């Protein structure tokens, strides 16, 4: 297997070709892919059309323990590890989840937020439906020194319960059991990556509700200010999907956002696994 790894863009990401994820990877190959992912924060492995659901799950487990709980209501039947992202409806209900069109880092509302998201494109529209990415380490480095000093040591209150009806109006309300599994959590506004040691702005969760110790409106204003800075044109990279593409992104240092497409005339179906992480520091 001859693997070639090249940058996706000057802003973020890498592309690995010569990889077949429908077959088990030897340790040396996986270590090379894992290192490329840590370095680039987003790793694309294109045209994995032969990869089946079991292959997807097996590959994902090389990165760590998979989350089968927090997104269970939108899992693939018989495969609790696979979260379905889709605009397809059956009996006037979405198959899987129609995700929020907002910037976020997956699982930031969890006590131990998602480490990696690994998405496989099953159906894509002919135009639109891209995924935008931002390297939050680069964003933190680009912030004015005064702002960096201002936010050092601050913590964000994340609330999936309070933000759920705002962000996901098409989803069913959370059950009392689901609410109990997702209490409000506090995470640092600047996070140290546990594997690389690099620091990143960690404001990406659309579950971000307020800043600990600040008046609510003042905290919300700071969150908007930082998010607006991070999503400026100089930082944003758009990935255009093709059927079979696999994308792995690091939620500890990346923020992402899906883009619109013609949902009336076209289908977009993606299968995603989520790898459990640890408590941010």
C-alpha positions in Angstrom: 0.0 0.0 0.0 1.6 3.3 -1.2 0.1 6.2 0.8 0.5 9.8 -0.2 -0.4 12.6 2.2 -0.8 16.2 0.9 -2.2 19.4 2.4 -5.9 20.1 1.8 -5.3 23.8 2.0 -3.0 26.4 3.5 -5.5 26.9 6.3 -6.2 23.4 7.6 -6.3 19.7 6.7 -4.6 17.0 4.8 -5.6 14.4 2.2 -4.4 10.8 2.3 -4.6 8.7 -0.9 -3.7 5.1 -1.5 -5.7 4.0 1.5 -8.4 1.3 1.5 -10.5 1.4 4.6 -12.5 -1.7 3.6 -9.5 -3.7 4.7 -7.8 -3.8 8.1 -4.8 -1.4 8.4 -1.5 -2.5 9.7 -0.2 -0.6 12.7 2.4 1.3 10.8 -0.2 2.6 8.3 -2.6 3.6 11.0 0.1 5.4 13.0 1.0 7.4 9.9 -2.7 8.4 9.3 -3.1 9.2 13.0 0.0 11.4 13.0 -1.2 13.2 9.9 -4.6 13.8 11.5 -3.1 15.2 14.7 -0.9 17.5 12.7 -3.6 18.7 10.2 -6.6 18.5 12.5 -8.8 17.4 9.6 -7.9 14.3 7.5 -9.7 13.4 4.3 -9.5 9.9 2.9 -11.4 10.1 -0.4 -13.4 7.5 -2.5 -13.9 4.8 0.2 -16.9 3.4 -1.7 -16.1 -0.2 -0.7 -16.1 0.7 3.0 -19.1 -1.0 4.7 -20.6 -0.1 8.1 -18.6 -2.7 10.0 -15.4 -1.4 8.3 -16.3 2.1 9.4 -16.9 1.0 13.0 -13.7 -1.1 13.1 -11.6 1.8 11.7 -13.1 4.3 14.2 -12.3 2.1 17.1 -8.6 2.4 16.4 -9.0 6.0 17.6 -10.7 5.1 20.9 -14.0 4.2 22.5 -17.1 5.0 20.5 -20.1 7.0 21.8 -23.3 5.0 21.5 -25.3 6.9 24.1 -25.6 10.7 23.6 -26.9 10.4 20.0 -28.8 7.2 20.3 -32.1 8.5 18.9 -30.5 9.1 15.5 -28.4 5.9 15.2 -28.5 3.5 12.4 -30.8 0.5 13.1 -28.7 -2.3 14.4 -25.6 -0.2 14.6 -25.6 2.1 17.7 -22.1 3.4 16.8 -23.4 5.0 13.6 -25.0 8.5 13.9 -27.0 9.2 10.7 -27.0 12.7 9.3 -29.7 13.0 6.7 -32.3 15.2 5.1 -34.3 12.2 4.0 -37.8 11.8 5.4 -40.1 8.8 5.8 -43.7 9.2 7.0 -42.9 12.9 7.4 -40.1 12.2 9.9 -36.4 12.6 9.3 -34.3 9.5 8.9 -31.5 10.3 11.3 -30.8 13.9 12.1 -31.0 17.1 10.1 -28.2 18.9 11.8 -28.1 22.5 12.8 -26.5 24.9 10.3 -24.3 26.6 12.9 -20.7 26.5 13.9 -19.9 24.0 16.6 -17.5 21.3 17.9 -19.2 17.9 18.3 -20.1 16.9 21.8 -19.0 20.0 23.5 -22.0 19.8 25.8 -20.6 16.5 27.3 -18.5 16.3 30.4 -15.9 14.4 28.3 -16.5 16.0 24.8 -16.0 14.1 21.6 -12.4 13.5 20.6 -12.9 12.7 16.9 -15.7 12.6 14.4 -15.4 10.2 11.5 -17.9 10.8 8.7 -18.5 8.7 5.6 -20.4 10.2 2.7 -23.1 7.9 1.4 -25.2 10.3 -0.7 -24.3 13.9 -1.6 -26.1 16.6 -3.6 -24.6 17.8 -6.9 -24.0 21.3 -5.3 -23.8 22.6 -1.8 -23.8 20.5 1.3 -20.1 21.3 1.9 -18.6 21.3 5.4 -16.7 24.4 6.6 -13.8 24.0 9.0 -11.7 26.3 11.1 -8.4 25.6 12.9 -9.0 27.0 16.4 -5.3 26.9 17.3 -4.6 29.3 14.4 -7.5 31.4 15.6 -6.2 31.7 19.1 -2.7 32.6 17.8 -4.3 35.4 15.7 -6.3 37.0 18.5 -4.9 40.3 19.8 -2.7 39.9 22.8 -5.1 41.9 25.0 -8.0 39.5 24.1 -5.8 36.5 24.8 -5.1 37.9 28.2 -8.8 38.8 28.8 -10.0 35.2 28.1 -7.2 33.3 29.8 -8.8 31.2 32.6 -12.4 31.9 31.7 -14.8 29.0 31.5 -17.9 28.5 29.3 -21.2 27.1 30.5 -22.5 24.6 27.9 -26.2 23.6 28.1 -27.7 21.1 25.6 -31.0 21.3 27.4 -31.4 25.1 27.1 -30.2 25.3 23.5 -31.9 22.2 22.1 -35.2 23.8 21.1 -33.4 26.7 19.6 -30.9 24.8 17.5 -33.0 21.7 16.6 -36.6 22.8 16.1 -37.3 19.8 13.9 -36.1 17.3 16.5 -38.4 15.8 19.1 -38.1 17.4 22.5 -35.6 15.9 24.9 -37.0 13.3 27.2 -36.5 13.6 30.9 -34.0 10.7 30.7 -32.0 12.5 28.0 -32.0 15.7 30.0 -30.7 13.9 33.0 -27.8 12.5 30.9 -26.9 15.9 29.7 -26.4 18.3 32.6 -24.9 21.7 32.1 -21.1 21.5 32.0 -18.1 23.9 32.4 -15.2 23.9 29.9 -12.2 26.2 29.6 -12.4 28.9 26.9 -8.8 28.1 25.9 -8.1 24.4 25.8 -4.7 22.5 25.8 -4.7 19.6 23.4 -3.9 16.4 25.4 -1.9 14.8 22.6 -0.1 17.7 20.9 0.1 20.2 23.8 -1.1 23.0 21.5 -3.6 25.5 22.8 -6.9 26.3 21.0 -9.8 28.6 21.4 -12.6 26.3 22.6 -15.7 28.3 22.0 -17.1 26.3 19.1 -20.0 24.5 20.7 -23.4 25.7 19.7 -24.3 24.6 23.2 -22.3 27.5 24.6 -24.7 29.3 26.8 -22.8 31.9 28.9 -19.5 32.7 30.6 -19.0 31.6 34.1 -19.1 34.6 36.5 -20.2 37.1 33.9 -23.6 38.7 33.5 -25.5 36.6 30.9 -25.7 39.2 28.2 -22.0 40.2 28.6 -21.0 36.5 28.3 -23.1 36.0 25.3 -21.6 39.0 23.6 -18.1 37.7 24.3 -19.0 34.3 22.8 -20.4 36.0 19.7 -17.3 38.2 19.4 -14.9 35.3 19.5 -17.0 33.1 17.2 -17.4 35.9 14.6 -13.6 36.4 14.7 -13.0 32.7 14.3 -15.3 32.4 11.3 -13.8 35.2 9.3 -12.9 34.4 5.7 -9.2 34.1 6.4 -9.7 31.1 8.6 -12.5 29.1 6.9 -11.9 26.2 4.6 -14.8 24.5 2.7 -14.6 20.8 2.0 -16.7 19.7 -1.0 -17.9 16.1 -0.5 -17.9 13.2 -3.0 -19.7 9.9 -2.5 -17.4 7.6 -0.5 -15.2 10.3 1.1 -14.2 9.8 4.7 -13.4 12.8 6.8 -11.9 12.7 10.3 -11.8 15.9 12.3 -10.4 16.7 15.8 -13.1 18.4 17.9 -10.5 19.4 20.4 -9.0 22.0 18.0 -11.5 22.3 15.2 -14.9 24.0 14.7 -17.1 23.1 11.7 -20.4 24.0 10.0 -22.5 22.3 7.3 -23.7 24.5 4.4 -27.1 24.6 2.7 -28.1 22.8 -0.4 -31.3 22.1 -2.4 -33.0 19.8 0.1 -36.2 19.6 -1.8 -34.6 18.1 -4.9 -31.6 16.3 -3.5 -30.6 13.8 -0.8 -27.6 14.1 1.6 -26.9 11.0 3.7 -23.8 10.7 5.9 -22.8 8.1 8.5 -20.7 9.3 11.4 -19.0 7.7 14.3 -17.9 9.7 17.3 -14.9 8.9 19.5 -15.2 9.6 23.2 -12.7 12.2 24.6 -11.6 13.3 28.0 -12.2 16.3 30.3 -10.8 19.5 28.7 -8.0 21.3 30.5 
